[in-house]
Amino acid sequence: MSGGILDGIRVLDVASFIAAPAAGTVMADFGAEVIKVEPVGLGDPLRYSLRGPGYGHSPAHHEWFVDNRNKKGIALDLKSEEGRAVLYRLCETADVFITNMPLGPRERLRIRYEDIGPLNERLIYASVSAYGEEGEEGDRTGFDSTALWARSGMQDLVKPSPDSPPARSLPGMGDHPTAVSLFGSIMLALYRRMSTGKGGRVSTSLMANGAWGNALSIQTVLSGGEVAHRPGREKALSAVNNFYETKDGRWFHLIMITGQARFPELVAALGCPEIAQDPRFTTTELRTENAHALIAELDVAFSKLTADEVRNALNAGGFTFGETHQINDVLTDQQFRASGALRENRDPKGGADLVVDTPLFVDGETKAEPVMAPDLGEHTDDILKEAGFSSDEIARMREMKAIE
């Protein structure tokens, strides 16, 4: 892509898995040249690690496509002087250096900010850590399931009832918003560089993004309050902010936080106007006082209707609700396409006609066409030649296994 907002920006993605590399994917979408730097041999563990129950299976390398598309690929042995020298030379012409290596490996490989920053005063060093890079846990490793989901309290609070086991997170669920945080930090540093001419260091952490995601609950306790576990569905405190199942097994989240005066319209739309005349439910206060009884009545009302009937009735009445979709529903959900959450993919290597888009949109800007993420070391020779290495030097480094 040429002419994008970030055209002319060169990014070195010296990272693995999702949270850090996906920030580079956002930049690639808007025209940046992103070079994926992987270790020789196996490469980024994302290539092979997300397997087994709960991770999804497809004929395509879907996780590699969605989080590393539109990048060039080079494989370097950063444990060797020769491989590290290549990286250092690339840093001299780069604008952004992205990593999520733990502090220990960064020090051993000599890719800390203290090592990289002096190579190029305009370079922005962007890093992701599990728990932040200061404090006793600055060098701890972690994933979004541990450092973001579990540590923030969400794993404990997001469960069906107080007696339920902790709720497991989904693969990449916290990594992707963390990637957007890192992207925002990078863009702030690029903006600052416009006036100062200097790069610098930016960072984010999985734990900080977990705190931000659970900010309302955390701020409650910071302010001297208490956060109680939400009761089970049948014992919810509000009947009009609850989940109900239709007769064909679909669940709807009814949410009437405001507009309580429309309760008679709601039950009429559900085909049971008599509920509004029940003396237990004639006012907002009474409906709250008798919430468990009202839940039972609404359970019966929803159980008599199909999902289509509920959806049509609530939409026609302008009520706010959510339909609990199963993952395969995305295949027929036209709003994902219309809104740009999914976009067309023309690269057959991607293995799908559509790909999940990055969630930033700028009016008047067209994102780069999705291109399959690189094979390991796919562009090594091209990148090295552009950096000034001769064919003989490239051959010698390959023989030494410093590159692949």
N, C-alpha and C positions, 0 to 999 in steps of 0.2 A: 504494500500500500504506500503510495506517495501522496503528500499533501495533507496527511492527517495532522491533528493538533500536535502530536508528539513526533512528527517527522523530523529526522535528524538527531533524535535522542538515542543514544546507544546504552543498552542495559546488559549487565553481566549477571545472570541468574546462577549463582553458586550456592544452590539450595536444594532441598529435597522434600519429598512428600507434597503438601498442598499449601499451607498458609503463606509461605514466602513465595514460592514459584507462581502462585495464582495472581499475586500482585503484578508480576511481570506479564502475565497473560492479559490483564487489563491494559497495561501500557502498550502491548503489541496490538491490541484491538484498535487503539487510537494512533497507530502509525509508528511506534518506536521499534527500533531494531533490537531484538532481544536474543542474546546468545546464551543458550543453556549449557552450562559447564558441568559435566558429570565426571565421576571417577572412571578410569579405565576398568574393563572387566564387566561388572554387573550394572554400572550406572546408577541412576536414581532408584532407590528402593520402591518408589511408586510404580515402576515398571512391572513389578512382580509380587508385591506384598499384599495387596488388597484382594485376597482370595478367601473362599470359604463362606459358610452361612452368614447371612446378614450383610454381605458386601456386594451382592449382585453378580450376575454372570451374563455375558453377552458374547456374540461371535467377534465383536470388535474390541480393540483395546480402548474401551470407552473412557476409563479414568485418565489415561495418558493424553487422550485427545482433548478432553474438556479442560484440563488444567495446564497443559503445556503447548497448546496449539499456537501456530503462527510464530514459532521460534526457530532459530538456527541451533544446531547442536555441535558441540566439540567435547571430546573426551580427553582429560588430562590427569596425570598422576601427580597430584599436588604434594605427595610425599617426596617426590624427587626434585632436585634443584632445577632440572630442565623443564619439568612440567610447571613448576612454580614460576620460572622465568617467563614462560609463555603467558601465564595469567597476569603477571606484573606488567608485561608489555601491553596487553589488552587494556589494563586499567589506565594506561597513559592516555588513551583516546576515548575512554568510556565516560558516561555521565552519571550512571547509577550502578552501584554494586549491591546486590541483594544476597543475603545469606541467612540461614537459620541454624548453622552449626553451633553446637554447644561451645561454651567459652574455652573449655579444655582443648578440643580439637582445633579451634581457631588459633589458639596460641601455638600448638605443636606444628600446625601447617603454615604458621606465620601469615594468617589472613585476618588478623585483628584490625580494627580501625587504625591502631598505631602503626601497623605494617602497611596498610593500603593507602591511608589518607595522604601521606607524604608523596606518593607517586603522582598525584594529580590534585592540585588545590581546588579544582572545580568539581571533583567527584563527590557524589552523595553516597554515603555508606548507610545502607538500610538493613536493619536486622530484626528478626523475630526470635523471641526466646519463649520458654515455657512460663517462667514465673518472674520475668524482668531480669535485668542484668546486674542489679545491685542487691545487696542483702545476702543473708546466709544461703539462700536458695538460688542465687544467680546462676549457678552452674548446673542446676538440676535439669534433667531431661524430662520431657513430657509430651503428651499429645493433647488434642482438643478435648478428648473424653476425660482426661485426668486433670489437666491444668485449667481448662475453661469450664467444662460442664460440671465436674465433681467439685472442684475447689470453690466455685462461686456460690454454691448452695442450690443451683438449679436442679442438679441430679436428685436432691432430697425433696425439693419443693414441687417439682413437676412429676407427680405420681398420682394415681387415681384416688387414693385415700391415705390417711395418715399411717395406716397399718400395712400399706403396700411396700414391697421392696423398692430400692432406688430405681429411678427410670433410666434406662440406658440411652445414650445418645446415638445418633446415626453417623455413618462415616462422613467425615468432612464437614459436619454441620457447623462446627465452630471455626474451622479453618477458613472457610470462605469469607465470612464477615471479617475475620482477622486480616485476611489478605486485602480487603477494601480499606481497613484502617491503615495498613502499611502503605498502600497506594496513596491515600490522602496525605500521609506524612511525607512521602517522596515528593508529591506535587507542591506541598508547602515549601519544601527545601528548594525545589526548582524555582519557585516564585521568588524566594528570598535571594537566590543566586542572581536573578536578573538585576538586582540593585547592588549587591555586594561583590559579585564575581567569584564568590567563594562557595564551595560545597559544604560538607559537614556530615554529621552523624544524625540519623533519625532511627527510631525504633518503636516497636510495640511488643506486647506479649499476649499469649493466650489467656493468662490469668486476668490481665487488665481488660481484655475484651469480654471475658466472663463477668467481671464486675460491672462493666457498662451494660451488658445484656440484662443483668439482674439488678440494675441500679435502684429500682423502686423499692425492692425488698431490702437491699443492703442499706440504703439511706434511711429506711424506717428504723432499723436497729441502731444505726449511727446516731439517730436523733432521739434515742431513748425509748423507742416504741418496741412493739412486738409483732412478729410475723407468725401467724398460726397456719398450720397445714390446712389446706382446703379439705373439707369433709367429702366423703363419697357422694356420688351423684344423687342418690336417693335422699341424702340428708343435706343437700345444698341449702345455703342460706337464702337463695333467691330462686324461685321457680322459673322466672322469665330470663335468667342468665344461667342456662343449663343445657344439657344434651338430651335429645330424645330420638328414639328409634322408630323408623317407619315399618310398615308391615312387610316390606320387601328387604328389610335388614340394613337400611342406610341410616346413618346417624346425622342429625342436624344440631348445630349449636345455635340455639335461640339466645339473642342478647339484646335485651331491652333496658339498657342503662338509663336512657332518657325516654321521654315520650310515654310515661306510664298511663297517661290519660287515654292512650289508644288501646288499652288492654281489651275493652269490649270488641274493637275492630279485629284484634289479633285472634281471639277465640272464634269470632264469626268466620274469619277466613279459614280457620281450621275445621269448620263445620260443627262447632259446638258452642253456639252463642249463649246457651243456658248457663255456662260456667260463670259468665260475668254477672248473672243475677243471683248466684249463690251467695248468701249473706256472709260466708267466710271470706269472700274474695272481692267485695264491692269497692274497697279502697286499697291504695298502695300499702298502707299500714297493715290492713287485715291480710293482704296477700303475703306480706312478709311474715306476719305472725303465724300464718297457716301455710307456710311454704311447702312443708312436706305433704300436706293433703293436696295442695294444688299440683305438685309434681305428679302425684298419682293420677289426678284427673287428666293432666296433659299427656301423661304416658298413654292413657287409653285413647285420647284424641289422635295422637300421632300414629298409634298402632293400627288405626283404621284406614290410613292413607298411604299411598305409594310415595316414593321419593319424588316422582314427577309431579304428583298432585301437591305435595308440600311446597316444592320449589316454585311452582307456578303461582300458588296462592300467596306465598310470602312475597314473591317478586311483584305480583300485581298490587299488593297492598303497600309496597314500599318499605317493608320491614327489613331490619338488619339481621342477617343470619349467616351462618357458615355451614356448608355441607362438607362433612368429613369424607374426603376422597381417599380412595386406595391408589397406590402408586400407578397402576395401569390406566387410571382415569386420565392421566396427562395425555395419553395418546389421542383422545377425542375432545379434549378441552380446548375449544377454539380461542378462549381468552388468552391462554399462554402465547399463542401465535400472534393474535391481534395486538397484544401489549408489547411484544418484543422480548418477552421472557425466554422464548425459544426463537431461534432464527434458522434460516435455510442454510444447509450445508451442501456444497457442490463437490467436495473432495471425496471421492469414493473410498479413500483410505480411512476416512472417519467412520465408515460403517453405518451411517444413519443419514436420513434426509434432513434431520433437524439436530441442532445442538443447543444446549443450555447456554444462553448468552450471559456475558458479564452485566451486572445490574446498574450500569451507568449509561445515561443517554444524553447526548448534547444535540440540541436542535440545529439542523443544518449540517451535521457531521455524519458521515457514513463510516461505519467501522470496517476494518479489514475483513476480507472474506476468510472464513475459517479454513485453515490448512492443517493437515495432520501434524502432530508433534513429531520432532525429528527422531530418526533412528539414532542409536548410540554412535556418536562421532560422525554423523552424516555429513557435516559441513566442516570437519576438522581441517582438511587441506585448504579449502577455500578461505577460511578465516585466517589461517596461518600465512598464506600467500599474501593476503591483503595487509597483514600486519608486518610484512617485509621479510618473512622467512623464505629462504631459498629451497628449492626442491631437494637438494642434498641435505640441508639441515632437517627438513621434515622427515626424510628417509632415515636419517640417523636417530632422530628422536623416536620414530616408530620402532626402530630396531631395538632401542633401549627400553621400549614399552612405557615411555614417558607420555606418549599420546596414543590415541586409537582412532 
